């Protein structure tokens, strides 16, 4: 499976198999539900193992589960709550044939949907606000970016040109209307130039734009302040292996800028999610060298370290980093 996250450099070409309240009344809950396989309001620690394509999940209330699903070096992990039962569904998108494969957690049914073509980027989120993850891809063509979405609410298809081919996708519910907005991070002229975020607000169709971060920063969307809106956030790698990672977050609740030094360049993959169930995204990484999740809990600022996985696994939470 393609590991679009980096161990050194944005979108490093690492290949592997297969990528508040307890219930938040906002589209932000879908970010948690994509990784909440036991429906307890907390993201579960989950990795996929390249050697056998098994998803290993440590569920906080139901214990261990292991499911073999996907094909090496072809599938991209696309977890989400596609059936709307509040649990994450194991899902992948196959680049070679443009087919989405998943297991519905509600009834264990296997579902296959052809949507997209080889070379597209999977961006499944809840764009129509019905509480279910929508199948969606981004296509870069003739210098432009096209978003193709299959709405789960009524089966309708939408196509929107938004962004240019060199942009990075950054979908999120930035306006808090329960629907994910189309959004991109546009790189500057050089790796150290300022990047710009462009957001097409689903609530009113308006365009929001503003500089934030640098070209090589990775986009790590999440609701870090728990206000029901996606916060613009990036992670910056250090200049040398083993140097620190830096998280920069612009809180939507008060417009304040916050920064964290958390993680190590060259060994950590971003794994942000709501692991403590307070409705806020936790700053988190998964360390490839020892197979351990490190989580900065938003509830109390404490550090949680959970050994789960082995070196060369891939943390499923990294699917939401771009």
N, C-alpha and C positions, 0 to 999 in steps of 0.2 A: 504494500500500500504506500502511496506517495505521502511522504512526511513533509508537508508544506511549511512546517515550523522549523526553526533553525536550531542547530547546535553551534553554529557560527555563521552569521550573516543572514539577512532577511530572506525568507523563502529558500533556505539552503536546500540543495537537492539531495536530501537524505531519503533513501527508499527503504520501505519496510512493508510488511504485510498488513494487510487487511485486504483517521485522522481525524426586621419586618414581622409579618405574620406568617404563620405556617403556609398559607396560601395567599400570595400577593395578588391583589386585584389589578393586574396590569400585564402587559405583554412580557414584562421582565420575568414573570414566573415561567415562561416557556424556556428561557435559558437554563433555569434550574431543572425543570421537568425533563429536559433532554438527557440529563444525567441522573435523574432520580428514578431508579428502577424499582423501588418499593413503595413509592408514593407516601413518604413520610415528611416531605417538605425540605429534604436535604439532598444535595448532590452526593452521589456515591462514587467512591474511588474505583476507577475502571481503567484497565489497560488492555490493549490487544497485542498478542504475541506473534511476531512475524513467522516463527518456525512452524506454527500449526494453525494460524488464523483463529485462535480462540480468544474470545472476549472474557476477561477475568474481572469480576465485579465483587467488591466488598460492600454488600448492602447493609446499611446501618441498623435495620430492624429484622432482616430476613437472612442474614449471613451470606455465605459465598454462593456465587453462581458462575458457571462456565458454559459458554456457548460458542461452538465453532461456526464462524460465519464470515464469508468474504474470500477473496482470491488475492494471493500475493502479487504485489507490484502493479495492480490494476485498479483495485477498489479504493475509494476514499470514504472514510467514516463520516456518516451524516446522521448522528443520533437526533431524535426529536420525538415529540408526542404526536404521532401522526393520527392515532385513533381517538385522541381526546379523553383518555381514561386517567390522566394525571401521572402516568408512568412513562419513563423513557422507553422508546422502542429501539432495538438493535437494527441499524440500517446502514447501507452503503450505497454509493453511486459508482457504477462501473464505467470507467473512461472508454474502454474499447468498444462498447456498444451503446452507451448512453442509457443504460437501464438502471432504475432504482430498485433495490431489493431490501426487504425488511421483514421482521417478525412483529406482528401486532401483539402487544402485551395483553390486550383485553381478551383475546381468544386464541393466541398462539398461531394465528393464521399467517401463512407465507404470502407476501404480496410482491409482485413485480410490475413496474410501470416504466415504459419506455418514454423518456423525456430528456432531450438534450442529445448532443453529438460529441464525439471525441474532441478533446481540447477545450470544452466548456469547463466552467468552475461551478461546483455545487454550492448553493447558498440557500439551503432550506431553512425557512423561518416562518413565523405566523404573520403573514402580510395582510390577511383579511380580518384578523381579530376574532376568529371563531373558537379560539382555544386549541386549534390543531395546527401542527406544523405543515406548511405548504411545500410541495416539491417545487424547486426553482433552480435555475442555472443562470450564470452570466456568460455571455459570449462576446469575445473581443474580435471585431471585424472592421476592416477598412478604417482603422484609427479610432473607432468608437466602441463604447461598451453598451451592450444590450442586455436587459434583464427580462427573462422569460419565467413567468410564474403560473402554476396550475393551482387555482384557488380551491381549497378543500371545502369551503362553505357551499359552493354551487357547481363546482367542476368547470368553471369558466377559465379561459386562458387570457393572460394579459402579456403584452410586450411593450417595454418602455426603453427608449434610448436615454441613458443617463451615465455620464462619465466618458472618459476617453480610455483608449486601450491600455495606456500605461498606468492608469490608476489602480489602487488596491481597494478591494471591496471592504465595506465597514457597515453592514446593515445593523440597525438597532431601532428601538422605540424611543427616539430622542424627544418626541413631543408628548409622550405619555397618553396616547389615545387608544392603546391596546393593539395597535397595528405597527408592524415593523416598517421603518422608513428605508428607502433606498439611500445609500450613502457611500461615499468613497473618500479615500485619503489620496491626495494628489502629491506626488513627489516633486521636490524642487530640482534645480538644475544640477546639483551635486549632492553627494551623500550627506554633507553637512549643511545643506540648505534647508530652509524652513519648508515643512509640508503644510498643505491646506486641506481642511475637511469641507466637503460639500454634502449637504443633506437635503433631500426632497421630502418635506414634511407631508405625511399622509393625511394629517388633520385638515389642512387647508391648501395643499398643493404648492406652498411657498418654498422658496429656496433659501437655505441658511448656509453661510460660508464663513470660514475663519481660519487663521493659521494656528497650528498646534503641532509641536514636535518637529523632528527632523526627518529627512527623506528615508533614512534607513531604520527608523523606529518601527516596531511592530505594533499593529493595532490590536488592543485587548479590550473589546467592548464589555460593558457590564454596568449594573446599577450599584455602584460602590457606596452611595449614600442612602439608598433605600427609599427614594422618593418616587419610584415607579417610572423613572426615565433613564434611558441609557446615558451614561457619562462618556464623554470623549476621553480616551485613555490610550497611552502608548507605553511600550517597554523599550528601553535603550540598552543595547549591549555595550560592554566595555571594549576597550581598544586591544586588549590582549586576553588570551585564554585564562580562565580562572579569575578574571576581574569581575566586579560586581555588576548585577543588573539593576537598572533604575526604572521605577514605575512613576509615570507622570499622569495625574488624573485631574480633569476639570469637572468639578462637581456641579451637576445641574441644579441642585437645590439652592445653592447660594452663590454660584459663580466663583467659588474659591478654588485655588490651585493647590494640590497636595502632591507630595513626592515621597516615595519609599525606596530605600536601598534594600533589595530583596532578591536573592538568587545569584547564581554564578554563570558567567559567560562560558560557553563551550561545553557545559554539561547539563544545564537545566532547560526544560521546555515549559513554557507558560501553561498553567492549568487553572486559571481563575474560574471560580464557581462559588455558589452559596453552600458551603459545606456544613455550616452550623445552623442553618435554617432560620436566620433572623431577617431574611428579605434583602440582605446586602451581599453583593459579590465580594468574596474574599480574595485578596492577593495571594497567589499560590503558584508553585512550580513543582515539576516532577523531575527528580535528578536521575539521569541516565546511568551514572556510575554506580549507584547503589540501589536503584529501584525504589526510591522513597519520595512520597509527597510531603512537601513542606507548605504549611498553610498559616497565613497570618490572620487569625480569627478576628472578624469585625465585631464580635460580641464583646470581647474583653481585651483585644490587642495581644493576646497570648499566641505562642507558637505551637502548632500541632505538627508532629512528624509521624507519618504513617508509612511503614515499609509495605509496599504493595507493588509487585512486579519484579522483573529482573532486567539487567542491562539489555538494551536493544528492543525492549517493549516500546509501545507508543501510548501515551496517556490520551484517552478519548476526549478529555476536556480541552485539549489543544485544538479541537476542530474549530473553535470560535476565535482563533487568533489568525491574523492575516498579515 
